Amino acid sequence: MQEWIELFRQLLDPEKIIQLGGLMLVTAIVFAETGLMVGFFLPGDSLLFTVGLFCALQILDVHVGWVLFTLTIAAVVGDQVGYWTGRFLGQQLFTKKDSRFFKRKYLDQTRAFYQRWGGSAIILGRFVPIVRTFAPILAGAVQFPPKRFILYNVLGGMFWVLSLVLAGYGLGRAFPWLKKYVELIALGIVFLSLLPLLNAWWKEKRRSKVTLT
C-alpha cells in the first residue's frame, strides 16, 4: 500500500516525473490527462512549464523543438481520443454512477464551463484542471461537429503546449537559479490554473443560494 501511495505522490511531482521517465513519461502523462477520464488528477500545466525549464537548464537533454512537437501531438491525439470516447458513450456518461476514477460533479463542472464559453471552451479548457480532461469527452457526448472539434483541438493543443513549455524555457534561459525553486513554481502554476474553476464554482454556489431564496 505504501508503495502505491509513493507512486501516486511521484505522479503529482513534475520534477520527479521528468527524472523518472524523461520525455517519454511526460508524453504519456499529457496524453492520459487529455484523453483518459482517469487522468484528471495529473499535473499538466506545471509539468509542461517544468519541462521547458529543465530543457533550458539542460537537466532534460532534449532539444526544446522536439519537446514542443512531441507534446503537442500527444495533447491533440489525447483530446481526439476523449472526443470519440464521448461520442461512443453519449448520454450514458450522464447516468454513470460515481466510482474511484469518475465523479459526476467533474462532468457537471465541465458542462457549466462549456455552456459559458461555447466552442472556445475546448481551447480555454486546456488551461483548467479537470475541465481539460472532460471538455473533449463532453464535446463528443453532445455531438459537437467533428471537423470543428479538430480545429479547436489543434489550436488549443498548440497554444497550451507552446505557451507553457516556452514560458518555462524562456525563464530558465534568463534565470538559471530558478532551479532552486521548481517546487514553489509548480505549486504556483497549479494554484493559478485552478482559479477559473474556483471562480466558476463560487459563482454557481452563489447562484444556487439566490435561487433557493
C-alpha positions in Angstrom: 0.0 0.0 0.0 2.8 2.4 0.9 4.4 1.8 -2.5 1.2 2.8 -4.3 0.9 6.0 -2.2 4.5 6.8 -3.0 3.9 6.2 -6.7 0.8 8.5 -6.7 2.8 11.2 -4.9 5.5 11.0 -7.5 3.0 11.3 -10.3 2.0 14.7 -8.8 5.6 15.9 -8.7 6.7 17.4 -12.1 10.4 17.3 -11.2 10.1 13.6 -10.2 8.2 12.7 -13.3 10.9 14.1 -15.5 13.7 12.5 -13.5 12.0 9.1 -13.6 10.9 8.8 -17.2 12.1 11.8 -19.2 10.2 13.0 -22.3 8.6 9.6 -22.8 6.8 9.6 -19.4 5.9 13.3 -19.8 4.3 12.5 -23.2 2.3 9.6 -21.8 1.0 11.8 -19.0 0.0 14.6 -21.3 -1.9 12.1 -23.4 -3.5 10.5 -20.4 -4.6 13.8 -18.8 -6.3 14.9 -22.0 -7.5 11.6 -23.4 -8.4 9.4 -20.5 -11.0 10.1 -17.8 -8.7 8.7 -15.1 -6.0 11.4 -15.9 -7.8 14.3 -14.4 -5.5 14.5 -11.3 -2.3 14.7 -13.3 -0.2 17.9 -13.2 -0.4 19.0 -16.8 0.3 22.8 -16.6 3.1 22.6 -14.0 4.6 19.6 -15.9 4.8 21.5 -19.2 6.4 24.5 -17.6 8.9 22.4 -15.7 9.8 20.5 -18.9 10.6 23.8 -20.6 12.6 25.0 -17.6 14.6 21.7 -17.5 15.3 21.9 -21.2 16.8 25.4 -20.7 18.9 24.2 -17.8 20.0 21.1 -19.7 18.7 18.9 -17.0 16.5 17.3 -19.7 18.9 16.6 -22.6 16.3 17.0 -25.4 16.0 19.9 -27.9 13.1 22.1 -27.0 11.8 21.9 -30.6 11.4 18.2 -30.3 9.7 18.6 -26.9 7.2 21.0 -28.4 6.4 18.8 -31.3 6.0 15.6 -29.3 3.9 17.0 -26.6 1.6 18.9 -29.0 0.9 15.7 -30.8 0.2 13.9 -27.5 -2.2 16.7 -26.5 -4.1 16.7 -29.8 -4.3 12.9 -30.0 -5.4 12.8 -26.4 -8.3 15.2 -27.0 -9.4 13.2 -30.1 -9.5 10.0 -28.0 -11.5 11.8 -25.4 -13.9 13.2 -28.0 -14.6 9.8 -29.6 -15.0 8.3 -26.1 -17.7 10.8 -25.5 -19.3 10.2 -28.9 -19.3 6.4 -28.2 -20.6 6.6 -24.6 -23.0 9.5 -25.3 -25.7 10.1 -22.7 -24.5 7.1 -20.7 -22.0 9.4 -19.2 -24.7 11.5 -17.5 -26.2 8.4 -15.8 -22.9 6.8 -14.9 -22.5 6.2 -11.2 -19.6 7.7 -9.3 -16.5 5.5 -8.9 -12.9 5.9 -7.8 -11.9 7.3 -11.2 -15.1 9.0 -12.3 -17.2 11.7 -10.5 -20.4 13.1 -11.9 -19.5 16.5 -10.4 -16.5 16.8 -12.8 -18.8 16.4 -15.8 -21.2 19.0 -14.3 -18.3 21.4 -13.7 -17.2 21.0 -17.3 -20.7 21.4 -18.6 -21.0 24.7 -16.8 -17.7 25.9 -18.2 -18.8 24.7 -21.7 -22.1 26.5 -21.5 -20.4 29.7 -20.6 -17.7 29.6 -23.3 -19.2 27.5 -26.1 -16.8 26.0 -28.6 -13.9 28.1 -27.3 -14.1 26.0 -24.1 -12.2 23.4 -26.0 -9.3 25.9 -26.2 -9.7 27.7 -22.9 -10.4 24.4 -21.1 -6.8 23.3 -21.8 -5.7 25.6 -19.0 -8.2 24.4 -16.4 -7.6 21.2 -14.5 -10.4 18.7 -14.6 -12.1 20.7 -17.4 -9.0 19.8 -19.5 -9.9 16.1 -19.2 -13.6 16.2 -19.5 -14.2 19.0 -22.1 -13.4 16.8 -25.2 -15.5 13.9 -23.7 -18.4 16.3 -23.1 -18.0 17.7 -26.7 -18.3 14.2 -28.1 -21.3 13.4 -25.9 -23.2 16.4 -27.1 -22.4 15.6 -30.7 -20.1 18.7 -31.3 -19.3 18.7 -35.1 -16.1 16.6 -35.6 -14.5 18.9 -38.1 -14.9 22.0 -35.9 -13.7 20.0 -32.9 -10.5 19.1 -34.7 -9.8 22.7 -35.5 -10.4 23.8 -31.9 -8.4 20.8 -30.7 -5.3 21.6 -32.7 -5.4 25.3 -31.9 -5.9 24.5 -28.2 -3.2 21.8 -28.1 -0.6 24.0 -29.7 -1.4 27.1 -27.6 -1.4 25.1 -24.4 1.9 23.3 -25.0 3.8 26.1 -26.7 2.8 28.8 -24.1 3.7 26.8 -21.0 6.8 25.0 -22.3 8.2 28.2 -23.8 7.4 30.2 -20.7 9.5 27.7 -18.7 12.2 27.6 -21.3 12.5 31.4 -21.5 12.6 31.9 -17.8 15.2 29.1 -17.4 17.4 30.7 -20.0 17.1 34.1 -18.4 17.3 33.0 -14.7 19.2 29.7 -14.3 18.9 30.0 -10.5 15.1 29.2 -10.7 16.1 25.5 -10.5 16.2 26.0 -6.7 12.5 27.0 -6.7 11.0 24.4 -9.0 8.6 23.0 -6.4 7.3 26.5 -5.5 6.9 27.5 -9.1 4.9 24.2 -9.8 2.6 24.9 -6.9 2.1 28.5 -8.1 1.1 27.3 -11.6 -1.3 24.7 -10.1 -2.9 27.4 -8.0 -3.3 29.8 -10.9 -4.7 27.1 -13.2 -7.3 26.3 -10.5 -8.5 29.9 -10.3 -11.0 29.8 -13.2 -12.5 26.6 -11.8 -12.8 28.0 -8.3 -14.3 31.2 -9.7 -16.9 29.2 -11.7 -17.7 27.1 -8.6 -18.1 30.2 -6.4 -20.5 31.8 -8.9 -22.5 28.7 -9.2 -22.8 28.4 -5.4 -24.0 32.0 -5.1 -26.4 31.5 -8.0 -27.8 28.4 -6.2 -28.3 30.4 -3.0 -30.1 33.1 -4.8 -32.4 30.6 -6.5 -33.2 28.9 -3.1 -34.1 32.3 -1.6 
